[in-house]
């Protein structure tokens, strides 16, 4: 072979062939690289100032702070169509977070000292029962055969049995702590201390504190799933990814482009609301980084949940729930 009358040595030809093969392989790899599935959005109106939402199986519930109610989202199995808000159930005190467990919905409180349980099973479906715990049990989470509540004003953590007409509540004290949120997973309860800027790990069986992990500035929300523990730090607008095997931070804090509201793990990603710009972002849990995508939802999204093929936001400013459905 000759180019411009000059002979090319065989070893140069070999390098050219290898380089071309590498370029072709890289191109094929890029073409076949998995892409993040697109998302479609739909919205419905709910009660006054929805602040938190949860999903378990086909059950989706939202809690409305403005009118102090809990409300089911009916027929959520048809993506984008056929879903609507159900009848509101009055709660009394100003509600906190909401979680859906087997046979019941549990609601925390921003005032008072009682957690509400809404029965889902007949014949007492819709009945509201009250369980006394510590002061202002705003955060609740479902664990193994129990519901956990974090009482912000007195720093106590409560383990509540899910069975029976009179659930038993057992308390565990956190000294000088201000627990803002909690989640369960990997045999533990994970509790954010918004003042001490730590994530407290508590054994789910014994209630013993096993680790205190430094996180970002003002951790206000936590979720467990997609292989890790994820903490939303309000003041520095970051997410901290914790490896539950080592109790150490994975990589650098994830910058999310705005102060985070709620956080949820599921459907292959970690999802974060940004109330200031009415949006949701998603984090790739394998790369431990924001994908760069921004999804518009209703005004002032706070609570967020992932499940049943979708992501759900409680849009406090527009009295709506937005459903982001993944197009797989």
C-alpha positions as CSV (number, residue, x, y, z in Angstrom):
1,X,0.0,0.0,0.0
2,X,1.3,3.5,-0.8
3,X,0.1,6.9,0.1
4,X,1.5,9.9,-1.8
5,X,4.1,7.6,-3.2
6,X,5.5,6.7,0.2
7,X,5.6,3.1,1.4
8,X,4.0,2.4,4.9
9,X,5.8,-0.2,7.0
10,X,3.7,-3.2,8.0
11,X,4.0,-2.4,11.7
12,X,2.4,1.0,11.1
13,X,-0.4,-0.7,9.2
14,X,-0.9,-3.0,12.2
15,X,-1.3,0.0,14.5
16,X,-3.8,1.6,12.2
17,X,-5.9,-1.6,12.0
18,X,-5.9,-1.9,15.8
19,X,-6.8,1.8,16.2
20,X,-9.7,1.5,13.8
21,X,-11.0,-1.6,15.5
22,X,-10.8,0.2,18.9
23,X,-12.8,3.2,17.5
24,X,-15.4,0.8,16.0
25,X,-15.8,-1.0,19.3
26,X,-16.1,2.3,21.2
27,X,-18.8,3.4,18.8
28,X,-20.7,0.2,19.3
29,X,-20.4,0.5,23.0
30,X,-21.7,4.0,23.0
31,X,-24.6,3.0,20.8
32,X,-25.5,0.1,23.1
33,X,-25.0,2.0,26.3
34,X,-28.2,1.9,28.4
35,X,-30.0,5.3,28.5
36,X,-32.1,6.6,31.3
37,X,-35.7,5.8,30.4
38,X,-37.8,8.9,29.5
39,X,-40.5,10.1,31.9
40,X,-44.1,11.3,31.2
41,X,-45.9,13.5,33.7
42,X,-49.6,13.8,34.7
43,X,-51.2,15.7,37.6
44,X,-54.4,15.5,39.7
45,X,-55.9,17.8,42.3
46,X,-56.0,16.7,45.9
47,X,-56.6,18.3,49.3
48,X,-55.2,21.6,50.7
49,X,-51.3,21.8,50.8
50,X,-50.2,18.2,50.3
51,X,-46.9,17.7,52.1
52,X,-46.0,14.0,51.9
53,X,-46.9,10.9,49.9
54,X,-46.1,7.1,50.0
55,X,-46.7,4.1,47.8
56,X,-46.8,0.4,48.6
57,X,-47.9,-2.0,45.9
58,X,-51.0,-0.5,44.4
59,X,-51.8,1.7,47.4
60,X,-50.8,5.4,47.1
61,X,-51.7,7.9,49.9
62,X,-51.1,11.6,50.3
63,X,-51.3,13.6,53.5
64,X,-52.6,17.2,53.2
65,X,-51.3,19.7,55.8
66,X,-53.7,22.5,55.0
67,X,-56.9,20.7,55.8
68,X,-55.3,18.0,58.0
69,X,-56.4,15.0,56.0
70,X,-55.1,11.8,54.5
71,X,-56.3,10.9,51.0
72,X,-55.9,7.7,48.8
73,X,-55.0,7.9,45.2
74,X,-57.4,5.6,43.4
75,X,-56.7,3.3,40.4
76,X,-52.9,4.1,40.1
77,X,-52.2,1.0,37.9
78,X,-53.1,2.7,34.6
79,X,-50.1,4.9,33.8
80,X,-51.2,8.5,32.9
81,X,-54.9,7.6,32.8
82,X,-57.7,6.3,35.0
83,X,-56.3,7.7,38.3
84,X,-58.0,10.1,40.7
85,X,-58.0,11.3,44.3
86,X,-60.3,9.5,46.7
87,X,-62.2,10.6,49.8
88,X,-60.3,12.6,52.4
89,X,-60.0,11.3,56.0
90,X,-59.8,13.8,58.7
91,X,-56.9,13.4,61.1
92,X,-57.2,16.2,63.8
93,X,-53.7,17.5,64.7
94,X,-51.4,18.9,62.0
95,X,-50.0,15.8,60.2
96,X,-46.4,15.0,59.5
97,X,-45.1,12.2,57.2
98,X,-47.2,9.3,55.8
99,X,-46.2,5.7,55.2
100,X,-48.2,2.8,53.8
101,X,-47.8,-0.6,55.6
102,X,-49.6,-3.9,55.2
103,X,-53.3,-3.3,56.1
104,X,-52.8,0.3,57.4
105,X,-51.6,3.8,56.7
106,X,-49.6,5.6,59.4
107,X,-49.3,9.3,59.8
108,X,-46.9,11.3,61.9
109,X,-47.7,14.6,63.6
110,X,-46.1,18.1,63.6
111,X,-48.0,18.9,66.8
112,X,-49.1,16.8,69.7
113,X,-47.7,13.4,70.6
114,X,-49.8,10.9,68.7
115,X,-49.3,8.8,65.5
116,X,-52.4,8.0,63.5
117,X,-53.2,4.6,62.1
118,X,-55.8,4.3,59.3
119,X,-57.1,0.8,58.8
120,X,-57.3,-0.4,55.2
121,X,-58.9,-3.8,55.9
122,X,-62.6,-4.4,56.2
123,X,-64.7,-4.2,58.2
124,X,-63.1,-1.1,59.8
125,X,-61.6,0.4,56.7
126,X,-61.1,4.1,57.2
127,X,-61.1,4.0,60.9
128,X,-58.5,6.2,62.6
129,X,-56.7,4.9,65.7
130,X,-54.2,6.9,67.8
131,X,-50.9,5.7,69.3
132,X,-49.3,7.9,72.0
133,X,-45.5,8.4,71.6
134,X,-43.1,11.3,72.2
135,X,-43.6,15.0,71.4
136,X,-44.1,16.0,67.7
137,X,-43.5,12.6,66.0
138,X,-43.3,14.2,62.6
139,X,-41.3,11.3,60.8
140,X,-42.6,7.7,60.4
141,X,-41.2,4.7,58.5
142,X,-42.1,1.1,58.0
143,X,-39.7,-1.6,59.3
144,X,-39.7,-5.3,60.0
145,X,-43.1,-6.0,61.7
146,X,-43.1,-2.5,63.1
147,X,-43.5,1.2,62.4
148,X,-40.9,3.6,63.6
149,X,-41.5,7.2,64.6
150,X,-39.1,10.0,65.4
151,X,-40.2,12.6,67.9
152,X,-38.4,15.9,67.1
153,X,-38.9,17.9,70.2
154,X,-37.8,15.3,72.8
155,X,-35.3,13.3,70.7
156,X,-37.0,10.0,71.2
157,X,-37.4,7.2,68.7
158,X,-40.4,4.9,68.9
159,X,-41.0,1.3,67.7
160,X,-44.7,0.6,67.2
161,X,-46.1,-2.9,66.6
162,X,-48.3,-3.1,63.5
163,X,-50.6,-5.8,64.7
164,X,-53.7,-5.7,67.0
165,X,-56.3,-3.1,67.9
166,X,-54.0,-1.5,70.5
167,X,-50.4,-1.3,69.1
168,X,-47.7,-1.3,71.6
169,X,-45.1,1.5,71.4
170,X,-41.5,1.1,72.8
171,X,-39.2,4.1,73.1
172,X,-35.5,4.6,72.6
173,X,-33.8,7.9,73.7
174,X,-31.3,9.8,71.6
175,X,-29.3,12.1,73.8
176,X,-29.4,15.8,72.7
177,X,-30.6,14.8,69.2
178,X,-33.1,16.5,66.9
179,X,-34.3,13.7,64.6
180,X,-35.8,15.2,61.4
181,X,-36.4,12.0,59.5
182,X,-35.9,8.3,59.5
183,X,-35.9,5.3,57.2
184,X,-35.3,1.5,57.6
185,X,-33.2,-1.0,55.7
186,X,-30.2,-3.3,56.0
187,X,-31.3,-4.4,59.5
188,X,-31.2,-0.8,60.8
189,X,-33.1,2.4,61.4
190,X,-31.4,5.4,59.9
191,X,-32.1,8.7,61.6
192,X,-31.0,12.2,60.5
193,X,-30.0,14.6,63.2
194,X,-30.6,18.1,61.7
195,X,-28.6,20.0,64.3
196,X,-25.6,17.7,64.8
197,X,-25.3,17.0,61.0
198,X,-25.1,13.3,61.5
199,X,-26.8,10.1,60.4
200,X,-27.5,7.8,63.4
201,X,-27.7,4.1,62.7
202,X,-29.8,2.1,65.2
203,X,-30.2,-1.7,65.3
204,X,-33.8,-2.5,64.3
205,X,-34.1,-5.3,66.8
206,X,-32.4,-4.0,70.0
207,X,-32.7,-0.3,69.4
208,X,-29.0,0.2,70.2
209,X,-27.1,3.0,68.4
210,X,-24.3,1.3,66.3
211,X,-22.9,4.2,64.4
212,X,-23.0,8.0,64.0
213,X,-22.0,9.1,60.5
214,X,-21.1,12.7,59.5
215,X,-23.1,14.0,56.6
216,X,-23.9,17.4,55.1
217,X,-25.2,20.6,56.5
218,X,-28.8,20.3,58.0
219,X,-29.8,16.8,56.9
220,X,-33.6,16.9,56.7
221,X,-34.5,13.7,54.8
222,X,-33.2,10.1,54.3
223,X,-34.2,7.1,52.2
224,X,-32.9,3.6,51.9
225,X,-32.8,1.6,48.7
226,X,-31.0,1.0,45.4
227,X,-28.1,-0.4,47.3
228,X,-27.4,2.5,49.7
229,X,-28.5,5.0,52.2
230,X,-29.2,8.5,50.8
231,X,-29.3,11.7,52.9
232,X,-30.7,15.1,51.7
233,X,-28.7,18.0,53.2
234,X,-30.8,21.1,53.0
235,X,-28.4,24.0,53.7
236,X,-25.6,22.9,51.3
237,X,-28.0,21.5,48.7
238,X,-26.3,18.1,48.5
239,X,-27.1,14.4,48.8
240,X,-24.8,12.2,50.8
241,X,-24.5,8.5,49.7
242,X,-23.6,6.1,52.5
243,X,-22.5,2.5,52.0
244,X,-24.3,0.4,54.6
245,X,-21.5,-2.2,54.6
246,X,-18.8,0.3,55.6
247,X,-20.9,3.2,57.1
248,X,-18.7,5.5,55.0
249,X,-19.6,8.1,52.4
250,X,-19.4,7.0,48.7
251,X,-17.5,9.5,46.7
252,X,-18.1,13.2,47.0
253,X,-21.4,14.8,48.1
254,X,-23.8,14.9,45.1
255,X,-24.6,18.5,44.2
256,X,-28.3,18.7,43.1
257,X,-28.6,22.3,41.9
258,X,-31.1,23.5,44.6
259,X,-32.1,22.9,48.2
260,X,-33.7,19.4,48.4
261,X,-37.1,18.7,49.8
262,X,-38.0,15.0,49.9
263,X,-36.0,12.0,48.7
264,X,-37.0,8.5,47.6
265,X,-35.2,5.5,46.2
266,X,-36.9,3.1,43.8
267,X,-37.5,2.3,40.1
268,X,-33.8,2.0,39.6
269,X,-32.9,5.6,40.8
270,X,-32.9,8.0,43.7
271,X,-35.3,10.9,43.3
272,X,-35.1,14.3,44.9
273,X,-37.7,17.2,45.0
274,X,-36.5,20.7,44.5
275,X,-39.3,22.9,45.9
276,X,-37.8,26.2,44.9
277,X,-38.0,25.5,41.2
278,X,-40.9,23.1,41.1
279,X,-38.9,20.1,39.9
280,X,-37.6,16.6,40.5
281,X,-34.2,15.3,39.6
282,X,-32.9,11.7,39.5
283,X,-29.6,10.3,40.7
284,X,-27.9,7.3,39.1
285,X,-27.2,5.1,42.1
286,X,-24.4,3.2,40.4
287,X,-22.5,6.3,39.3
288,X,-23.6,8.1,42.5
289,X,-24.3,11.3,40.6
290,X,-27.1,13.4,39.3
291,X,-28.0,12.5,35.7
292,X,-28.5,16.2,34.8
293,X,-32.2,15.8,34.1
294,X,-34.8,18.0,35.5
295,X,-38.5,17.0,35.5
296,X,-41.2,19.7,36.0
297,X,-43.9,18.9,38.5
298,X,-46.5,21.0,40.5
299,X,-45.7,24.0,42.7
300,X,-43.5,23.5,45.7
301,X,-43.0,19.7,45.7
302,X,-42.2,18.4,49.1
303,X,-42.8,14.7,49.7
304,X,-41.9,12.1,47.1
305,X,-42.3,8.3,46.7
306,X,-41.3,5.8,44.1
307,X,-43.1,2.6,43.2
308,X,-45.6,0.9,41.0
309,X,-43.7,2.0,37.9
310,X,-43.9,5.7,38.8
311,X,-42.6,8.5,41.0
312,X,-45.2,10.5,42.9
313,X,-44.8,14.0,44.3
314,X,-46.9,16.0,46.8
315,X,-47.0,19.5,45.4
316,X,-47.7,21.7,48.4
317,X,-48.1,25.0,46.5
318,X,-50.6,23.9,43.8
319,X,-52.7,21.3,45.8
320,X,-51.8,18.6,43.4
321,X,-50.0,15.2,43.1
322,X,-47.8,14.7,40.1
323,X,-47.1,11.3,38.7
324,X,-43.9,10.7,36.7
325,X,-44.2,7.5,34.8
326,X,-41.1,5.8,33.5
327,X,-41.4,4.8,29.8
328,X,-39.4,1.5,29.8
